[in-house]
Amino acid sequence: MHADDLRGILPALPTPLQADGRPDLEALTDLIERNLAAGVTGLVPMGGTGEYTALAPEDRVAVVRRTVEAAKGAVPVLPGVLSTGFAEAVVIGEAFRAVGAAGLMLVTPFYVIPTQEGVLQYMRAYRSRVDLPLIYYDIPARTGFKTATSTLSTLAREGVVIGAKVCNTDAHYFNCLADAVEDRISLLSGDDMLYAIHVMHGARGGVLASAPLLPEYWIRIHDTLAKGAFAEGIALHRKLLPIFEALFNETNPGPLKAMLGALGSPMGGVALPLLAPGERTKALMDHALGVIRAEAMAGPQRQGARLGSDAVPA
């Protein structure tokens, strides 16, 4: 893979769970096939949306293996590696490579908060150990680490990473980052709510939590923005505001899984310590489903149903 291969809409896939907490691989296959039919350009299992930190290592590998099988080579599979320490991250990265991952989305270290130099050495060492292209994953709200623009610029110049998923909510930071890395790597938006701004500032696409829910609509937004029709793209993006309010009222992916279930893609529950969405969130989701239905955002074969008390898994 090269930087130019990273563009468009790459859904951050949730992991469907059975009642025993193990991955539901058949439900995952169905979700992937719907997203491929919509025209997504990549698949990202096992990030935060995929509940990486809650799953056993063998279940993480099973999910990535099934994602690769379901993709059938049509798009790259780029699983997240969200381990806290280097040794575990290497082991799981090698396992993902062995089952066919095209690249890895490696989060910056967390719990033990490093310096900028520590992250530089961590990424260099990882790339030397695991023979796959790397996407740098910067999510300061979860890791407590904010990447300096010079750090990512150095990694880009050295060829350590080919892209970056950027979840920093500071729009000025993103603009400065795009200036610093120039065109050496592909910047991908990791914030659904700032997507239009990120594309206008140089993002080539996005790894988005709401994309598995509405892949056709997200592709329409991306294509509109990518051709420079910013006013039209912003108007399309703004229609997602009620969906964002519902999906992110509680920690992702609980609301996402419930709404996918209401649209015909059963996802099961979430793993502890997350819980099923509460009453306030369910009310927001009902409103969001009404918007999806009214705007025909979910495609011709999927209709939103009301989220009654039985619709949201425990």
Salt bridges, closest charged atoms under 4 A:
ASP4 OD1 - ARG204 NH1 3.09
GLU26 OE2 - ARG66 NH1 3.05
GLU51 OE2 - LYS257 NZ 2.67
ASP59 OD1 - ARG22 NH2 2.72
GLU69 OE1 - ARG66 NE 3.43
GLU88 OE2 - ARG60 NH1 3.39
GLU94 OE1 - ARG97 NE 2.95
GLU117 OE2 - ARG124 NH1 3.87
ASP131 OD1 - ARG127 NH1 3.70
GLU158 OE2 - ARG124 NH2 2.85
GLU182 OE1 - ARG184 NH1 2.93
GLU279 OE2 - LYS282 NZ 2.85
ASP286 OD2 - ARG306 NH1 3.01
GLU295 OE1 - LYS239 NZ 3.34
